[in-house]
Amino acid sequence: MQHATQPHLDIEALIDDRRTRIIVCCGSGGVGKTTAAAAIGLRAAERGRHVVVLTVDPARRLAQSMGLTSLDNTPRPVPFAARARGARGPENQPHDGDVGGGSMHAMMLDMKRTFDEIVEAHADPDRAAQILANPFYQSLSSSFAGTQEYMAMEKLGQLRRADEWDLIVVDTPPSRSALDFLDAPQRLGRFLDGKLLRLLTAPAKLGGRAYLKVLNAGFGVVTGVLTKVLGGQVLKDVQTFVSALDTMFGGFRERADYTYQLLRAPGTAFLVIAAPEPDALREASYFVERLAQDGMPLAGLMLNRVHKSPAARLSAARSLAAAETLQTADDQAATALAGDAAPVRSGSRAAAGRGPARPAAHSLAIAALRLHAERMQLAATERRVTEHFTAAHPVVPVTEVPAQPDDVHDLAGLRVIGRSFGAEQA
Amino acid sequence: MPGPDSLQGVSTRDTDWEGVRLHVVTGKGGTGKTTVAGALALALASGGKRVLLMEVEGRQGIAQLFDCPPLPYAERKVAVAPSTSTQPGGEVYALMADPESALLEYLEMFYNLRHAGRALTRLGIIDFATTIAPGLRDVLLTGKAAEAVRRKESGRRVYDAVVMDAPPTGRIDRFLNVASEVSGLARVGPIRGHADTVLKVIRSPETAVHFVTLLEEMPVQETLDGIAGLHGLADGGIQAGGIMINMVRPVVLAPDQLRAAASGSVDEHELALGLKAAGLEDSVRLAADLVVELTEHARTAVAQREQQRKLAAPGQPCYELPMISDGMDLAGLYQLAAALRDQGAA
């Protein structure tokens, strides 16, 4: 599908390269990021890596298939080996490419728990308890736009520091825009370290009179309006919260910086995932440009759920024409029979295999040809949409993962995707 | 809940949502929520109605959908609904509501605090208040919708209906549960009063929450969870609306062929004979390849049927919207609007 000159993204090589320590799967929502992350993790384990997959919001059955039943923030071992639990079918048999000696863990991010842990790590027990009980903290830790992204990054840093795995695969939060992932942690950091929070804490901290005077002017407006709009108790809660968090600002910044550096380190590879649809590819474009701007290491684009045909030699137009030919023949046969019996429509149940002339004998071929034409049209649309991306980013390596007929919800399904990584692309 | 056979609203043409004036449209990311919200607004506008389509997540999705420049915090006409032989066409207005502007508007409207508002913006307090104060953001946005629903000019309602392109299913509970979210923050005071007004609109029969889904496991599960969750919201439940099944592709096989294909037993010989009869060369190998396609198609169709069965369980009306295969544009949008009207959604 990609341009002839477009470099091919070899996921298997990326996995096999022992220098790859972190793979970040990013992209807009609904493109199959979690599935891709899990499939990469599984394939890496098959190829002998010790891998942990950090998922953010997996589909229930997919999570269950990896043995994840609750948000517990703990990496759980995944029985990834083929032939585990008596599974049958070719996808469950060991594969030539399997190396052995690998292991796989998976975990689901609990963002509130992760945030709580940071607070507990950076504040003495009394102060921590005070923060955790504050309504503003509860709002911030469970619903602030960006907290999930920040905590995913924080967890990534923790996993990396633990150094128990030689490969970490991260699935990014299902934000609308892929860029949120890069911006949100800084946004949260900026917020926690912001002008306003300083303003709110300043009167308590600073004694300088002139400074205080200026501040008080602004502060008076702020308190006035907050009290007016929200009611009395609010301001007190805010101040308690802010002064309690004050001691932790340094810690927050430090952690955010550490993770940011980790993302730029040579062992990290960003994998942008998109479906061959305009919105998803537009996001992918923004993301690729942004990674370049920030000096982040881009591995390439994984084009997920691509429709291909094993019979691509038969064009949509010819396929439709052939279906028409057969339909006409069937209709004529039916008309010829109409003298004896009620008219028989091709494709109807009554037509299947009855009477000497079998008037609808071609219904199967007609359906197959129409279906093929539709698939070829879909493939052409996907190709056109993809070319918008490849034309703008001719040096970005691209790989395609074929659309799976069913939802992927078990290890066998992940294995099918994982094994397609090594296959030669048409 | 008004159903297709309800007796109320004996007008020229019954729809499933007679009496509903605030249509909240949610759905999992990637299901086409914004597109469906736009199509619903168009559908509701036909017959000379005026509809407001509201966006609350600051993505400018509506502007892209209707192919117009980015929307400000102001109501702009973005499309006209087609007229029929008996009725004039309607109008769709769009509004990009962001919490910061909504708070400033609120302050100005109720407290005449225009200047203070500017100072507050400079100090970052508006940003602060709308991001951190629990529920404030949501109450401002739902509040804007409630205001538009109730707004009157010289005794007449300004909008016949308001369609809100709401946050995705994962966040809809919190978004609509304004009362309890805000009560954690302010037990008394003006914001609380505002929340109570919003609540009255949201839990009235004038409001319904529609779910956009695809026939895939995760969006279907989120839809079912979302519908189940509505009963517990806003002190007494919010009315569940329709289920809009987006990007539906027709099944090309007859039922018995589908069963056979899904179980992997397509009659390859029969297919090859058919292909040969159509004059296609190398019919045997072609048949083998097409069997792969037929089997995949059948497996997808069977899996989708299972999801369709699950969607029927809660008893909400389901509407099917066809896949627009050559890319979504304005023409496609009108096509979806027509499908919604034909099926009684508007």
Interface residues (C-beta under 8 A of the other chain):
Chain A: S28 G29 G30 V31 D57 A59 R60 R61 P135 F136 Q138 S139 L140 S143 F144 A145 P174 R176 S177 F191 G194 K195 L196 L197 L199 G218 V221 V222 G224 V225 L226 K228 V229 L230 G231 G232 Q233 V234 A275 P278 A280 S309 P310 A311 L314 R318 A322 A323 T325 L326 A329 G347 S348 R349 A352 A361 H362 S363 L364 A365 I366 A367 A368 L369 R370 L371 H372 E374 R375 Q377 L378 T381 V385 P405 D406 D407 H409
Chain B: K28 G29 G30 T31 E57 R59 L107 Y111 L113 A116 A119 L120 L123 G124 I125 D127 F128 A129 T131 I132 A133 P134 G135 L136 P168 G170 R174 G184 L185 A186 R187 V188 G189 P190 I191 R192 E216 E217 M218 Q221 R249 V252 L253 A254 P255 D256 Q257 V266 D267 E270 L271 L273 G274 L275 A277 A278 G279 L280 L286 D289 L290 V291 V292 E293 L294 T295 E296 H297 R299 T300 A303 S325 D326 G327 M328
